[in-house]
Amino acid sequence: MSSLFGLVSPSGQTAYAASKFAVRGFSNALRLELAGSNLGVTVVHPGGVATKIAENARRHAGITNAEMTELSGPAAF
């Protein structure tokens, strides 16, 4: 399970985005290693989920809650 932040990397979310990009990279490499077998690999990058992660996130002083909503989807709040 990755996140929208496995596809985009907003300011102030360095560690979280890095971990989600890692899930994406690991999954892509594993998919190649398993090619030709009966196993598959799927990565999910869900968008906004009704949590307070964006509201409580550290971010650059110039980024507002509205801008975070645009980055993570309206359901993020």
PDB file of N, CA, C and O in Angstrom:
ATOM      1  N   MET A   1       0.848  -1.162   0.000  1.00  0.00           N
ATOM      2  CA  MET A   1       0.000   0.000   0.000  1.00  0.00           C
ATOM      3  C   MET A   1       0.900   1.233   0.000  1.00  0.00           C
ATOM      4  O   MET A   1       1.685   1.448   0.923  1.00  0.00           O
ATOM      5  N   SER A   2       0.772   2.016  -1.027  1.00  0.00           N
ATOM      6  CA  SER A   2       1.536   3.253  -1.106  1.00  0.00           C
ATOM      7  C   SER A   2       0.600   4.399  -0.751  1.00  0.00           C
ATOM      8  O   SER A   2      -0.183   4.293   0.194  1.00  0.00           O
ATOM      9  N   SER A   3       0.674   5.467  -1.485  1.00  0.00           N
ATOM     10  CA  SER A   3      -0.106   6.662  -1.214  1.00  0.00           C
ATOM     11  C   SER A   3       0.006   7.556  -2.436  1.00  0.00           C
ATOM     12  O   SER A   3       0.862   7.348  -3.296  1.00  0.00           O
ATOM     13  N   LEU A   4      -0.849   8.535  -2.503  1.00  0.00           N
ATOM     14  CA  LEU A   4      -0.706   9.554  -3.539  1.00  0.00           C
ATOM     15  C   LEU A   4       0.689  10.175  -3.440  1.00  0.00           C
ATOM     16  O   LEU A   4       1.265  10.587  -4.447  1.00  0.00           O
ATOM     17  N   PHE A   5       1.228  10.238  -2.208  1.00  0.00           N
ATOM     18  CA  PHE A   5       2.556  10.808  -2.013  1.00  0.00           C
ATOM     19  C   PHE A   5       3.662   9.860  -2.473  1.00  0.00           C
ATOM     20  O   PHE A   5       4.842  10.176  -2.318  1.00  0.00           O
ATOM     21  N   GLY A   6       3.305   8.711  -3.033  1.00  0.00           N
ATOM     22  CA  GLY A   6       4.257   7.866  -3.728  1.00  0.00           C
ATOM     23  C   GLY A   6       4.368   8.262  -5.190  1.00  0.00           C
ATOM     24  O   GLY A   6       5.179   7.714  -5.937  1.00  0.00           O
ATOM     25  N   LEU A   7       3.532   9.233  -5.593  1.00  0.00           N
ATOM     26  CA  LEU A   7       3.536   9.729  -6.971  1.00  0.00           C
ATOM     27  C   LEU A   7       3.929  11.199  -7.045  1.00  0.00           C
ATOM     28  O   LEU A   7       4.496  11.643  -8.044  1.00  0.00           O
ATOM     29  N   VAL A   8       3.629  11.958  -5.987  1.00  0.00           N
ATOM     30  CA  VAL A   8       3.993  13.375  -5.895  1.00  0.00           C
ATOM     31  C   VAL A   8       4.726  13.568  -4.574  1.00  0.00           C
ATOM     32  O   VAL A   8       4.567  12.769  -3.651  1.00  0.00           O
ATOM     33  N   SER A   9       5.520  14.615  -4.482  1.00  0.00           N
ATOM     34  CA  SER A   9       6.294  14.836  -3.262  1.00  0.00           C
ATOM     35  C   SER A   9       6.181  16.289  -2.815  1.00  0.00           C
ATOM     36  O   SER A   9       7.009  17.121  -3.187  1.00  0.00           O
ATOM     37  N   PRO A  10       5.162  16.596  -2.021  1.00  0.00           N
ATOM     38  CA  PRO A  10       4.979  17.976  -1.575  1.00  0.00           C
ATOM     39  C   PRO A  10       5.989  18.395  -0.514  1.00  0.00           C
ATOM     40  O   PRO A  10       6.498  17.565   0.240  1.00  0.00           O
ATOM     41  N   SER A  11       6.264  19.665  -0.470  1.00  0.00           N
ATOM     42  CA  SER A  11       7.166  20.228   0.534  1.00  0.00           C
ATOM     43  C   SER A  11       6.649  19.906   1.931  1.00  0.00           C
ATOM     44  O   SER A  11       5.445  19.945   2.182  1.00  0.00           O
ATOM     45  N   GLY A  12       7.555  19.593   2.820  1.00  0.00           N
ATOM     46  CA  GLY A  12       7.191  19.300   4.198  1.00  0.00           C
ATOM     47  C   GLY A  12       6.811  17.852   4.441  1.00  0.00           C
ATOM     48  O   GLY A  12       6.542  17.474   5.582  1.00  0.00           O
ATOM     49  N   GLN A  13       6.781  17.038   3.407  1.00  0.00           N
ATOM     50  CA  GLN A  13       6.405  15.631   3.528  1.00  0.00           C
ATOM     51  C   GLN A  13       7.534  14.714   3.071  1.00  0.00           C
ATOM     52  O   GLN A  13       7.283  13.633   2.538  1.00  0.00           O
ATOM     53  N   THR A  14       8.765  15.140   3.278  1.00  0.00           N
ATOM     54  CA  THR A  14       9.924  14.426   2.765  1.00  0.00           C
ATOM     55  C   THR A  14       9.985  12.973   3.206  1.00  0.00           C
ATOM     56  O   THR A  14      10.092  12.079   2.366  1.00  0.00           O
ATOM     57  N   ALA A  15       9.919  12.726   4.490  1.00  0.00           N
ATOM     58  CA  ALA A  15      10.054  11.353   4.993  1.00  0.00           C
ATOM     59  C   ALA A  15       8.887  10.487   4.539  1.00  0.00           C
ATOM     60  O   ALA A  15       9.086   9.349   4.116  1.00  0.00           O
ATOM     61  N   TYR A  16       7.677  11.016   4.623  1.00  0.00           N
ATOM     62  CA  TYR A  16       6.499  10.236   4.228  1.00  0.00           C
ATOM     63  C   TYR A  16       6.545   9.914   2.734  1.00  0.00           C
ATOM     64  O   TYR A  16       6.317   8.772   2.336  1.00  0.00           O
ATOM     65  N   ALA A  17       6.841  10.932   1.902  1.00  0.00           N
ATOM     66  CA  ALA A  17       6.919  10.708   0.460  1.00  0.00           C
ATOM     67  C   ALA A  17       8.034   9.722   0.119  1.00  0.00           C
ATOM     68  O   ALA A  17       7.857   8.865  -0.747  1.00  0.00           O
ATOM     69  N   ALA A  18       9.176   9.835   0.789  1.00  0.00           N
ATOM     70  CA  ALA A  18      10.288   8.910   0.527  1.00  0.00           C
ATOM     71  C   ALA A  18       9.878   7.471   0.824  1.00  0.00           C
ATOM     72  O   ALA A  18      10.213   6.561   0.066  1.00  0.00           O
ATOM     73  N   SER A  19       9.156   7.264   1.923  1.00  0.00           N
ATOM     74  CA  SER A  19       8.747   5.897   2.262  1.00  0.00           C
ATOM     75  C   SER A  19       7.750   5.361   1.241  1.00  0.00           C
ATOM     76  O   SER A  19       7.777   4.173   0.920  1.00  0.00           O
ATOM     77  N   LYS A  20       6.877   6.216   0.730  1.00  0.00           N
ATOM     78  CA  LYS A  20       5.884   5.760  -0.243  1.00  0.00           C
ATOM     79  C   LYS A  20       6.504   5.553  -1.619  1.00  0.00           C
ATOM     80  O   LYS A  20       6.088   4.654  -2.351  1.00  0.00           O
ATOM     81  N   PHE A  21       7.494   6.372  -1.985  1.00  0.00           N
ATOM     82  CA  PHE A  21       8.231   6.138  -3.227  1.00  0.00           C
ATOM     83  C   PHE A  21       9.007   4.825  -3.116  1.00  0.00           C
ATOM     84  O   PHE A  21       9.156   4.109  -4.106  1.00  0.00           O
ATOM     85  N   ALA A  22       9.502   4.506  -1.916  1.00  0.00           N
ATOM     86  CA  ALA A  22      10.225   3.246  -1.704  1.00  0.00           C
ATOM     87  C   ALA A  22       9.300   2.049  -1.917  1.00  0.00           C
ATOM     88  O   ALA A  22       9.703   1.053  -2.518  1.00  0.00           O
ATOM     89  N   VAL A  23       8.077   2.141  -1.433  1.00  0.00           N
ATOM     90  CA  VAL A  23       7.105   1.063  -1.652  1.00  0.00           C
ATOM     91  C   VAL A  23       6.882   0.869  -3.151  1.00  0.00           C
ATOM     92  O   VAL A  23       6.829  -0.258  -3.643  1.00  0.00           O
ATOM     93  N   ARG A  24       6.754   1.970  -3.855  1.00  0.00           N
ATOM     94  CA  ARG A  24       6.551   1.909  -5.308  1.00  0.00           C
ATOM     95  C   ARG A  24       7.736   1.262  -6.017  1.00  0.00           C
ATOM     96  O   ARG A  24       7.554   0.381  -6.857  1.00  0.00           O
ATOM     97  N   GLY A  25       8.951   1.700  -5.680  1.00  0.00           N
ATOM     98  CA  GLY A  25      10.152   1.150  -6.315  1.00  0.00           C
ATOM     99  C   GLY A  25      10.349  -0.319  -5.996  1.00  0.00           C
ATOM    100  O   GLY A  25      10.658  -1.114  -6.885  1.00  0.00           O
ATOM    101  N   PHE A  26      10.173  -0.688  -4.728  1.00  0.00           N
ATOM    102  CA  PHE A  26      10.296  -2.083  -4.318  1.00  0.00           C
ATOM    103  C   PHE A  26       9.304  -2.944  -5.083  1.00  0.00           C
ATOM    104  O   PHE A  26       9.655  -4.015  -5.578  1.00  0.00           O
ATOM    105  N   SER A  27       8.066  -2.476  -5.177  1.00  0.00           N
ATOM    106  CA  SER A  27       7.020  -3.245  -5.852  1.00  0.00           C
ATOM    107  C   SER A  27       7.313  -3.404  -7.338  1.00  0.00           C
ATOM    108  O   SER A  27       7.093  -4.474  -7.904  1.00  0.00           O
ATOM    109  N   ASN A  28       7.809  -2.344  -7.971  1.00  0.00           N
ATOM    110  CA  ASN A  28       8.153  -2.433  -9.401  1.00  0.00           C
ATOM    111  C   ASN A  28       9.279  -3.437  -9.632  1.00  0.00           C
ATOM    112  O   ASN A  28       9.220  -4.232 -10.570  1.00  0.00           O
ATOM    113  N   ALA A  29      10.310  -3.402  -8.774  1.00  0.00           N
ATOM    114  CA  ALA A  29      11.416  -4.352  -8.913  1.00  0.00           C
ATOM    115  C   ALA A  29      10.951  -5.785  -8.654  1.00  0.00           C
ATOM    116  O   ALA A  29      11.338  -6.708  -9.370  1.00  0.00           O
ATOM    117  N   LEU A  30      10.123  -5.962  -7.633  1.00  0.00           N
ATOM    118  CA  LEU A  30       9.605  -7.291  -7.323  1.00  0.00           C
ATOM    119  C   LEU A  30       8.745  -7.827  -8.464  1.00  0.00           C
ATOM    120  O   LEU A  30       8.796  -9.016  -8.776  1.00  0.00           O
ATOM    121  N   ARG A  31       7.955  -6.950  -9.085  1.00  0.00           N
ATOM    122  CA  ARG A  31       7.131  -7.352 -10.224  1.00  0.00           C
ATOM    123  C   ARG A  31       8.005  -7.911 -11.342  1.00  0.00           C
ATOM    124  O   ARG A  31       7.651  -8.912 -11.963  1.00  0.00           O
ATOM    125  N   LEU A  32       9.145  -7.270 -11.602  1.00  0.00           N
ATOM    126  CA  LEU A  32      10.065  -7.745 -12.639  1.00  0.00           C
ATOM    127  C   LEU A  32      10.684  -9.085 -12.261  1.00  0.00           C
ATOM    128  O   LEU A  32      10.820  -9.973 -13.102  1.00  0.00           O
ATOM    129  N   GLU A  33      11.058  -9.226 -10.992  1.00  0.00           N
ATOM    130  CA  GLU A  33      11.656 -10.486 -10.541  1.00  0.00           C
ATOM    131  C   GLU A  33      10.673 -11.646 -10.614  1.00  0.00           C
ATOM    132  O   GLU A  33      11.082 -12.791 -10.812  1.00  0.00           O
ATOM    133  N   LEU A  34       9.400 -11.369 -10.460  1.00  0.00           N
ATOM    134  CA  LEU A  34       8.381 -12.422 -10.466  1.00  0.00           C
ATOM    135  C   LEU A  34       7.773 -12.661 -11.848  1.00  0.00           C
ATOM    136  O   LEU A  34       6.895 -13.509 -12.004  1.00  0.00           O
ATOM    137  N   ALA A  35       8.241 -11.913 -12.850  1.00  0.00           N
ATOM    138  CA  ALA A  35       7.714 -12.080 -14.206  1.00  0.00           C
ATOM    139  C   ALA A  35       7.868 -13.538 -14.636  1.00  0.00           C
ATOM    140  O   ALA A  35       8.921 -14.146 -14.442  1.00  0.00           O
ATOM    141  N   GLY A  36       6.832 -14.077 -15.207  1.00  0.00           N
ATOM    142  CA  GLY A  36       6.855 -15.454 -15.663  1.00  0.00           C
ATOM    143  C   GLY A  36       6.401 -16.449 -14.613  1.00  0.00           C
ATOM    144  O   GLY A  36       6.254 -17.635 -14.909  1.00  0.00           O
ATOM    145  N   SER A  37       6.179 -15.995 -13.408  1.00  0.00           N
ATOM    146  CA  SER A  37       5.685 -16.886 -12.354  1.00  0.00           C
ATOM    147  C   SER A  37       4.160 -16.716 -12.230  1.00  0.00           C
ATOM    148  O   SER A  37       3.550 -15.939 -12.964  1.00  0.00           O
ATOM    149  N   ASN A  38       3.581 -17.430 -11.324  1.00  0.00           N
ATOM    150  CA  ASN A  38       2.136 -17.316 -11.091  1.00  0.00           C
ATOM    151  C   ASN A  38       1.805 -16.249 -10.063  1.00  0.00           C
ATOM    152  O   ASN A  38       0.661 -16.150  -9.619  1.00  0.00           O
ATOM    153  N   LEU A  39       2.791 -15.450  -9.680  1.00  0.00           N
ATOM    154  CA  LEU A  39       2.574 -14.403  -8.686  1.00  0.00           C
ATOM    155  C   LEU A  39       2.568 -13.041  -9.341  1.00  0.00           C
ATOM    156  O   LEU A  39       3.275 -12.813 -10.322  1.00  0.00           O
ATOM    157  N   GLY A  40       1.781 -12.144  -8.809  1.00  0.00           N
ATOM    158  CA  GLY A  40       1.726 -10.785  -9.314  1.00  0.00           C
ATOM    159  C   GLY A  40       1.926  -9.798  -8.183  1.00  0.00           C
ATOM    160  O   GLY A  40       1.819 -10.153  -7.009  1.00  0.00           O
ATOM    161  N   VAL A  41       2.211  -8.579  -8.534  1.00  0.00           N
ATOM    162  CA  VAL A  41       2.409  -7.514  -7.555  1.00  0.00           C
ATOM    163  C   VAL A  41       1.541  -6.333  -7.967  1.00  0.00           C
ATOM    164  O   VAL A  41       1.540  -5.913  -9.124  1.00  0.00           O
ATOM    165  N   THR A  42       0.809  -5.813  -6.999  1.00  0.00           N
ATOM    166  CA  THR A  42      -0.043  -4.649  -7.236  1.00  0.00           C
ATOM    167  C   THR A  42       0.276  -3.580  -6.201  1.00  0.00           C
ATOM    168  O   THR A  42       0.418  -3.883  -5.016  1.00  0.00           O
ATOM    169  N   VAL A  43       0.387  -2.353  -6.634  1.00  0.00           N
ATOM    170  CA  VAL A  43       0.599  -1.233  -5.724  1.00  0.00           C
ATOM    171  C   VAL A  43      -0.633  -0.336  -5.803  1.00  0.00           C
ATOM    172  O   VAL A  43      -1.110  -0.011  -6.890  1.00  0.00           O
ATOM    173  N   VAL A  44      -1.134   0.052  -4.655  1.00  0.00           N
ATOM    174  CA  VAL A  44      -2.286   0.947  -4.588  1.00  0.00           C
ATOM    175  C   VAL A  44      -1.794   2.307  -4.113  1.00  0.00           C
ATOM    176  O   VAL A  44      -1.066   2.400  -3.125  1.00  0.00           O
ATOM    177  N   HIS A  45      -2.194   3.362  -4.818  1.00  0.00           N
ATOM    178  CA  HIS A  45      -1.839   4.738  -4.471  1.00  0.00           C
ATOM    179  C   HIS A  45      -3.124   5.512  -4.179  1.00  0.00           C
ATOM    180  O   HIS A  45      -3.551   6.328  -4.997  1.00  0.00           O
ATOM    181  N   PRO A  46      -3.748   5.266  -3.019  1.00  0.00           N
ATOM    182  CA  PRO A  46      -5.006   5.965  -2.747  1.00  0.00           C
ATOM    183  C   PRO A  46      -4.795   7.467  -2.605  1.00  0.00           C
ATOM    184  O   PRO A  46      -3.741   7.928  -2.166  1.00  0.00           O
ATOM    185  N   GLY A  47      -5.802   8.200  -2.980  1.00  0.00           N
ATOM    186  CA  GLY A  47      -5.785   9.657  -2.823  1.00  0.00           C
ATOM    187  C   GLY A  47      -6.232  10.018  -1.425  1.00  0.00           C
ATOM    188  O   GLY A  47      -5.890   9.337  -0.458  1.00  0.00           O
ATOM    189  N   GLY A  48      -6.986  11.076  -1.321  1.00  0.00           N
ATOM    190  CA  GLY A  48      -7.421  11.572  -0.023  1.00  0.00           C
ATOM    191  C   GLY A  48      -8.276  10.574   0.745  1.00  0.00           C
ATOM    192  O   GLY A  48      -9.195   9.967   0.196  1.00  0.00           O
ATOM    193  N   VAL A  49      -7.960  10.418   2.004  1.00  0.00           N
ATOM    194  CA  VAL A  49      -8.730   9.589   2.918  1.00  0.00           C
ATOM    195  C   VAL A  49      -9.080  10.482   4.100  1.00  0.00           C
ATOM    196  O   VAL A  49      -8.261  11.297   4.525  1.00  0.00           O
ATOM    197  N   ALA A  50     -10.262  10.339   4.624  1.00  0.00           N
ATOM    198  CA  ALA A  50     -10.747  11.240   5.678  1.00  0.00           C
ATOM    199  C   ALA A  50      -9.964  11.079   6.980  1.00  0.00           C
ATOM    200  O   ALA A  50     -10.443  10.472   7.938  1.00  0.00           O
ATOM    201  N   THR A  51      -8.747  11.635   6.994  1.00  0.00           N
ATOM    202  CA  THR A  51      -7.928  11.676   8.208  1.00  0.00           C
ATOM    203  C   THR A  51      -7.452  13.111   8.383  1.00  0.00           C
ATOM    204  O   THR A  51      -7.733  13.962   7.539  1.00  0.00           O
ATOM    205  N   LYS A  52      -6.754  13.382   9.440  1.00  0.00           N
ATOM    206  CA  LYS A  52      -6.215  14.719   9.672  1.00  0.00           C
ATOM    207  C   LYS A  52      -4.723  14.789   9.337  1.00  0.00           C
ATOM    208  O   LYS A  52      -4.018  15.672   9.825  1.00  0.00           O
ATOM    209  N   ILE A  53      -4.240  13.856   8.503  1.00  0.00           N
ATOM    210  CA  ILE A  53      -2.811  13.825   8.187  1.00  0.00           C
ATOM    211  C   ILE A  53      -2.344  15.131   7.548  1.00  0.00           C
ATOM    212  O   ILE A  53      -1.291  15.650   7.919  1.00  0.00           O
ATOM    213  N   ALA A  54      -3.098  15.666   6.604  1.00  0.00           N
ATOM    214  CA  ALA A  54      -2.679  16.908   5.945  1.00  0.00           C
ATOM    215  C   ALA A  54      -2.791  18.089   6.902  1.00  0.00           C
ATOM    216  O   ALA A  54      -1.938  18.977   6.900  1.00  0.00           O
ATOM    217  N   GLU A  55      -3.829  18.100   7.710  1.00  0.00           N
ATOM    218  CA  GLU A  55      -4.035  19.189   8.665  1.00  0.00           C
ATOM    219  C   GLU A  55      -2.926  19.218   9.721  1.00  0.00           C
ATOM    220  O   GLU A  55      -2.485  20.291  10.131  1.00  0.00           O
ATOM    221  N   ASN A  56      -2.486  18.055  10.151  1.00  0.00           N
ATOM    222  CA  ASN A  56      -1.485  17.958  11.211  1.00  0.00           C
ATOM    223  C   ASN A  56      -0.051  17.879  10.690  1.00  0.00           C
ATOM    224  O   ASN A  56       0.892  17.876  11.482  1.00  0.00           O
ATOM    225  N   ALA A  57       0.122  17.817   9.392  1.00  0.00           N
ATOM    226  CA  ALA A  57       1.452  17.654   8.804  1.00  0.00           C
ATOM    227  C   ALA A  57       2.288  18.920   8.955  1.00  0.00           C
ATOM    228  O   ALA A  57       1.780  20.041   8.931  1.00  0.00           O
ATOM    229  N   ARG A  58       3.593  18.694   9.111  1.00  0.00           N
ATOM    230  CA  ARG A  58       4.509  19.832   9.042  1.00  0.00           C
ATOM    231  C   ARG A  58       4.644  20.191   7.578  1.00  0.00           C
ATOM    232  O   ARG A  58       4.712  19.310   6.720  1.00  0.00           O
ATOM    233  N   ARG A  59       4.681  21.450   7.296  1.00  0.00           N
ATOM    234  CA  ARG A  59       4.832  21.903   5.913  1.00  0.00           C
ATOM    235  C   ARG A  59       5.553  23.239   5.896  1.00  0.00           C
ATOM    236  O   ARG A  59       5.688  23.917   6.915  1.00  0.00           O
ATOM    237  N   HIS A  60       5.999  23.583   4.735  1.00  0.00           N
ATOM    238  CA  HIS A  60       6.663  24.861   4.536  1.00  0.00           C
ATOM    239  C   HIS A  60       5.707  25.968   4.974  1.00  0.00           C
ATOM    240  O   HIS A  60       4.500  25.875   4.747  1.00  0.00           O
ATOM    241  N   ALA A  61       6.229  26.990   5.586  1.00  0.00           N
ATOM    242  CA  ALA A  61       5.396  28.066   6.134  1.00  0.00           C
ATOM    243  C   ALA A  61       4.480  28.702   5.092  1.00  0.00           C
ATOM    244  O   ALA A  61       3.426  29.230   5.445  1.00  0.00           O
ATOM    245  N   GLY A  62       4.858  28.661   3.833  1.00  0.00           N
ATOM    246  CA  GLY A  62       4.051  29.288   2.790  1.00  0.00           C
ATOM    247  C   GLY A  62       2.907  28.435   2.261  1.00  0.00           C
ATOM    248  O   GLY A  62       2.137  28.910   1.427  1.00  0.00           O
ATOM    249  N   ILE A  63       2.768  27.187   2.719  1.00  0.00           N
ATOM    250  CA  ILE A  63       1.724  26.301   2.209  1.00  0.00           C
ATOM    251  C   ILE A  63       0.539  26.315   3.166  1.00  0.00           C
ATOM    252  O   ILE A  63       0.690  26.055   4.360  1.00  0.00           O
ATOM    253  N   THR A  64      -0.629  26.617   2.637  1.00  0.00           N
ATOM    254  CA  THR A  64      -1.840  26.702   3.443  1.00  0.00           C
ATOM    255  C   THR A  64      -2.572  25.358   3.467  1.00  0.00           C
ATOM    256  O   THR A  64      -2.253  24.453   2.696  1.00  0.00           O
ATOM    257  N   ASN A  65      -3.561  25.240   4.366  1.00  0.00           N
ATOM    258  CA  ASN A  65      -4.398  24.037   4.391  1.00  0.00           C
ATOM    259  C   ASN A  65      -5.085  23.831   3.045  1.00  0.00           C
ATOM    260  O   ASN A  65      -5.215  22.696   2.587  1.00  0.00           O
ATOM    261  N   ALA A  66      -5.524  24.910   2.409  1.00  0.00           N
ATOM    262  CA  ALA A  66      -6.190  24.800   1.101  1.00  0.00           C
ATOM    263  C   ALA A  66      -5.242  24.211   0.059  1.00  0.00           C
ATOM    264  O   ALA A  66      -5.652  23.378  -0.750  1.00  0.00           O
ATOM    265  N   GLU A  67      -3.993  24.631   0.072  1.00  0.00           N
ATOM    266  CA  GLU A  67      -3.020  24.097  -0.878  1.00  0.00           C
ATOM    267  C   GLU A  67      -2.721  22.634  -0.592  1.00  0.00           C
ATOM    268  O   GLU A  67      -2.540  21.852  -1.525  1.00  0.00           O
ATOM    269  N   MET A  68      -2.667  22.249   0.674  1.00  0.00           N
ATOM    270  CA  MET A  68      -2.470  20.847   1.014  1.00  0.00           C
ATOM    271  C   MET A  68      -3.654  20.015   0.531  1.00  0.00           C
ATOM    272  O   MET A  68      -3.477  18.885   0.076  1.00  0.00           O
ATOM    273  N   THR A  69      -4.861  20.573   0.630  1.00  0.00           N
ATOM    274  CA  THR A  69      -6.046  19.871   0.145  1.00  0.00           C
ATOM    275  C   THR A  69      -5.935  19.633  -1.356  1.00  0.00           C
ATOM    276  O   THR A  69      -6.292  18.559  -1.839  1.00  0.00           O
ATOM    277  N   GLU A  70      -5.442  20.630  -2.103  1.00  0.00           N
ATOM    278  CA  GLU A  70      -5.272  20.459  -3.541  1.00  0.00           C
ATOM    279  C   GLU A  70      -4.287  19.334  -3.848  1.00  0.00           C
ATOM    280  O   GLU A  70      -4.487  18.576  -4.796  1.00  0.00           O
ATOM    281  N   LEU A  71      -3.227  19.223  -3.053  1.00  0.00           N
ATOM    282  CA  LEU A  71      -2.212  18.194  -3.273  1.00  0.00           C
ATOM    283  C   LEU A  71      -2.697  16.810  -2.915  1.00  0.00           C
ATOM    284  O   LEU A  71      -2.372  15.838  -3.598  1.00  0.00           O
ATOM    285  N   SER A  72      -3.486  16.709  -1.833  1.00  0.00           N
ATOM    286  CA  SER A  72      -3.852  15.385  -1.331  1.00  0.00           C
ATOM    287  C   SER A  72      -5.308  15.019  -1.551  1.00  0.00           C
ATOM    288  O   SER A  72      -5.722  13.914  -1.199  1.00  0.00           O
ATOM    289  N   GLY A  73      -6.091  15.916  -2.122  1.00  0.00           N
ATOM    290  CA  GLY A  73      -7.495  15.630  -2.395  1.00  0.00           C
ATOM    291  C   GLY A  73      -8.402  16.181  -1.320  1.00  0.00           C
ATOM    292  O   GLY A  73      -7.981  16.313  -0.171  1.00  0.00           O
ATOM    293  N   PRO A  74      -9.632  16.505  -1.660  1.00  0.00           N
ATOM    294  CA  PRO A  74     -10.547  17.141  -0.725  1.00  0.00           C
ATOM    295  C   PRO A  74     -10.923  16.283   0.475  1.00  0.00           C
ATOM    296  O   PRO A  74     -11.342  16.832   1.494  1.00  0.00           O
ATOM    297  N   ALA A  75     -10.794  14.982   0.402  1.00  0.00           N
ATOM    298  CA  ALA A  75     -11.172  14.126   1.522  1.00  0.00           C
ATOM    299  C   ALA A  75     -10.074  14.029   2.575  1.00  0.00           C
ATOM    300  O   ALA A  75     -10.233  13.319   3.569  1.00  0.00           O
ATOM    301  N   ALA A  76      -8.966  14.731   2.370  1.00  0.00           N
ATOM    302  CA  ALA A  76      -7.856  14.612   3.300  1.00  0.00           C
ATOM    303  C   ALA A  76      -8.120  15.282   4.643  1.00  0.00           C
ATOM    304  O   ALA A  76      -7.403  15.032   5.612  1.00  0.00           O
ATOM    305  N   PHE A  77      -9.126  16.116   4.707  1.00  0.00           N
ATOM    306  CA  PHE A  77      -9.414  16.807   5.966  1.00  0.00           C
ATOM    307  C   PHE A  77     -10.576  16.188   6.655  1.00  0.00           C
ATOM    308  O   PHE A  77     -10.966  16.638   7.733  1.00  0.00           O
TER     309      PHE A  77
END
